[in-house]
């Protein structure tokens, strides 16, 4: 991933994670692995965990501690109603910005 792609991703990573959480519950490690499978190789666990802490503090996810066979309980994150609302706001903003960029690129307006 180029430096420019990395910088752009920082601005949208919250929305990407919320979208993944829309479909199912995730551990932080599993979210990181899924992001890497999707082509976001530069996203590391520390970045994902820091973002999960922020969205948890903002009340966008529900957190459950589940037993782990390899140590202490692990946090599992699921999207709640506030997170769903925030995700919809993200997609609305994304659509507006993407539309403006498309217009700019294609010489419209």
C-alpha positions in Angstrom: 0.0 0.0 0.0 1.4 3.4 -0.9 1.9 6.2 1.6 -1.0 8.1 0.1 -3.3 5.1 0.4 -2.2 4.7 4.0 -3.0 8.3 4.8 -6.4 8.1 3.1 -7.2 4.9 5.0 -6.6 6.6 8.3 -9.5 8.8 7.6 -11.9 6.0 6.7 -10.7 3.1 8.9 -13.4 3.7 11.5 -16.1 3.3 8.9 -14.4 0.1 7.5 -14.3 -1.5 10.9 -17.9 -0.5 11.7 -18.9 -2.1 8.4 -17.2 -5.3 9.3 -18.9 -5.3 12.7 -22.3 -4.8 11.1 -22.2 -8.4 9.8 -20.9 -10.3 12.9 -19.0 -10.2 16.2 -15.2 -9.9 16.0 -12.1 -10.1 18.2 -9.5 -7.4 17.5 -7.0 -9.9 16.1 -9.5 -11.4 13.8 -10.5 -7.9 12.5 -6.9 -7.2 11.8 -6.5 -10.5 9.9 -9.7 -9.8 7.9 -8.5 -6.3 7.0 -5.3 -7.7 5.7 -7.2 -10.3 3.7 -9.1 -7.4 2.1 -5.9 -5.8 1.0 -5.2 -3.5 3.9 -1.8 -5.0 4.7 -0.5 -1.9 6.4 -3.2 -2.0 9.1 -1.6 -3.5 12.2 -3.1 -4.8 15.4 -2.1 -1.8 17.4 -4.1 0.5 15.1 -7.1 -1.7 15.2 -7.1 -2.1 19.0 -6.7 1.7 19.5 -9.7 2.3 17.2 -11.7 -0.3 19.0 -11.0 1.4 22.3 -12.2 4.8 20.8 -15.4 3.4 19.4 -16.1 1.5 22.6 -15.7 4.7 24.6 -18.0 6.5 22.2 -20.7 3.8 22.8 -20.7 2.5 19.2 -20.2 -1.1 20.0 -21.2 -3.7 22.6 -18.4 -5.6 24.2 -18.5 -9.1 25.7 -15.6 -10.9 27.3 -15.5 -14.5 26.3 -13.2 -17.2 27.7 -10.1 -18.0 25.7 -8.3 -21.3 25.8 -5.0 -19.5 25.5 -5.1 -17.0 28.4 -7.3 -14.3 29.7 -10.8 -13.6 28.3 -11.0 -11.9 25.0 -13.2 -9.0 24.1 -15.7 -9.6 21.3 -17.1 -6.5 19.6 -20.6 -6.1 18.0 -22.2 -3.1 16.4 -25.0 -1.6 18.4 -27.7 0.9 17.4 -25.5 3.9 17.9 -22.8 2.3 15.8 -25.3 1.5 13.1 -26.3 5.1 13.0 -22.7 6.3 12.9 -22.0 3.8 10.1 -25.0 5.2 8.0 -23.5 8.7 8.6 -20.2 7.4 7.3 -21.7 6.0 4.1 -23.6 9.1 3.5 -20.5 11.3 3.9 -18.5 8.8 1.8 -21.0 9.0 -1.0 -21.0 12.8 -1.0 -17.3 13.0 -1.1 -16.8 10.3 -3.7 -19.4 12.0 -5.9 -17.6 15.3 -5.7 -14.3 13.7 -6.5 -15.8 11.9 -9.4 -17.2 15.2 -10.7 -13.9 16.9 -10.3 -12.0 14.1 -12.1 -14.4 14.1 -15.0 -14.5 17.8 -15.4 -18.1 18.3 -14.2 -19.2 21.4 -12.3 
